[in-house]
């Protein structure tokens, strides 16, 4: 990250504002590449410790910027307004790896180091919404099952991937919709879905919305509570073989999750 020259925050490229990333240290770069893991242990009867709770901190990104046009355009105020915390996390990416994106918000105060002649740099600190970094591109993959169909979904990331899915029932006889991940052995089943009814399923947040809710039809009770996910990528093996059973159309939305910004 610190070897980058420019960054994009909330859809604005720093280059367009005359802002570039600079190094204020000599020698090698020093930066955190994974989040801190907090482990809480408990002692058992055998005098051995077991893991009671494990949680990763959010990532903290710190870097310095040089404002190229400060002396002529006096645009520090414009830059600070762009980077101002606005109550929500915004996408942040760097030109050295545009395929990965953080969701971040500026934290703490901003330090300006200058020579009194409108030349200097500012140090910024961003905190992210999670311990992870995400693929900048969101995949949308659409399939139609007539009876049975096997497909292959690839998890390119380092964490379990719970997609969002749009499912449309194509059967007038309310044939059950079954989605089986052969890699995990988990089977997600939706029953009693009407012809042309669409379900929006957020497998991560465990939410189901039906296009027939205006008829007071809610489908949580018609689901077997097996929340579909793609197993994480172990040593380059992120392939998940999926069996679709029933007559339906499904569109998966996938955003891959990585434990580090580095390749």
Secondary structure, DSSP 8 states (H G I E B T S, - for coil): -TT-S-EEETTEEGGGGTEEEE--SSSS-----S--EEEEEEE-TTS-EEEEEEEE---EEEEEEEETTHHHH--HHHHHHHH---SS-EEEEETT-TTEEEEEEE-S--EEEE-SSS-EEEEEEEEESSS-EEESS-EEEEEEEEEEEEEEEE--SSS-B--EEEEEE--TT---EEEEETTTTEEEEE-S--TT-EEEEETTTTEEEETTGGGT---GGGB------B---BTTB-EEEEEEEEEEEEEEEE--EES-S--
